[in-house]
Amino acid sequence: MITNAIGTATPFVNTGAGPLLIPLEINHPSHLAVVDPDTAFWAIVRKDRLADLIAGSNVVETYRQRMDICASEMQGLRFGLKPSAVYFNATDRCNLDCSYCYIPRDMRRSGEQMSEARLLESLALLRDYFASHMPAHRRPRIIFHGAEPLLNFKAIRAGILAFEKQFLFGVQTNATLLDDATLQFLTDHQVSIGLSLDGPTAEITNRTRKGWHGPGDVHESVIRAMEKLRGYPGYSVIVTITRENVAQLTPLITLLHSHGVPGCLLNATRCTLPGAREVRVADEALADPFIRALEYNDELFKKTGHKMVVANFANILLAILAPTARRLMCDISPCGGGRAFFALAANGDLFPCSEFIGLDSFRGGNLFQDGVEAALLSSAFAAVTRRDVDHINPCSRCAIRHYCGSPCPAEAHEMNGGMDQIGAFCHFYEEQVRFAFRLIADGRANDFLWDHWDSADGMETIFDLSGAVTAT
């Protein structure tokens, strides 16, 4: 029981020191959600039982006893993390000129490329940094990112061979350089592989993903790689949603399913640089085709038995069901940039996230000259790690702010004029949250989540009854 300053019991919600539970319409015929915006605690209740809940119920009393625990968990998730991953750009260069890329064109044309010796030195320095705060049984993750990492595969190969017992490795590639020998090496060493594909046909893919001198065979390269990776559990496909492909998300889902893709991301283009803003989908036009694609993905799962998890939406579901179990750290505030991960450019410069590479004001230092700790404490990193949705308008009064996080700080800064501004897709995230709550109300959430997601340590349902469900 919560008491006020003079010791009087507070039996009500939304007043005094009692729980804050705000009704949230989720466009469900019989249920709605109630949410504590501060802790991300929630309950789904029948609409005709809302008054009973607010007047006092087992749900409220159970939460009243757990408020401090919920608040502490959210505080730790938002402000208590230390990095466990690096987005490692072994080269600034790319053999493609995708219209929405967040790396400036001059860097992609003629930027730096790490030598093999420098890459090995980088991994040794990163190993020593992570050893200072991570337990020995837990390996940090290195994702070779870019630009196009396979342009520097000889150095990357040497790094994987030298440090495969110290790190978990991943590669994000456009697949145009993913020949059989490279693919065999990556799979033999259990490297996670991310591919990029933006259309169900070459004509659609080539609208945004193309070479410097024309379309090339970008689409066909990814299709070949998908077929060769069939059955390999450690790969996924990223789809960047633009106005050129937003009407084709359902056919894209069909294509990915037909190749047995285990997981994908349907990411709205980040609007950090002007080229991305030119192809962005209007915020209010994105949710409907996205949710239709999710529903169709579920239909294919029921029909074929093959589950392909759309990871960015699954992360929204986890933000509701189990905030501390979420796997991606974009959809929280502060985001994961500079907290759960950081980015390393080819010249050794350190940035909170790859989205900031090319924006000099967000350079936190250099790995070889300053070290990781100095970068984490820099004012450049602090600008990102102190971005707080509780102090952004209108997010500060939004009931779902801790399921969304008002991403992304890079696009908020570059597109909307500052870290205190919202990102590009407020309505899109809001509708994802409503859809997620509808799935929970109908008992369908597991269809959209990784298997065994609820077996993680610390998972607990704190109240469960017919007509109302609550979780942490």
Buried (B, 14 or more C-beta within 10 A) or exposed (E): EBEEEEEEEBBBBEEBEBBBBBBBEBEBEEBBBBBBBBBBBBBBBBEEBBEBBBEEBEBBBEBBEBBEBBBEBBEEBBEEBEBBBBBBBBBBBBBBBBBBBBBBBEBBEEBBBBBBEBBBBBBBBBBEBBEEEBEEEEBBBBBBBBBBBBBBBEBBBBBBEBBBEBBBBBBBBBBBBBEEEBBEBBBEEEBBBBBBBBBBEBEBBBBBBBBEEEBBBBBEBBBBBBEBBEEBEBBBBBBBBBBBBBEBBBBBBBBBBBBBBBBBBBBBBBBBBEBBBEBBBEBEBBBEBBBEBBBBBBEBBEEEEEBBBBBBBBBBBBBBBBBBBBEBBBBBBBBBBBBBBBBBBBBBBBBBBBBBBBBEEBBBBBBEEBBBEBBBBBEBBBBBBEBBBEEBEEBEEBBBBBBBBBBBBBBBBBBBEEBBBBBBBBEBBBBBBBBBBBBBBEEEBBBBBBEEBBEEEEBEEBBEEEBBBBBB
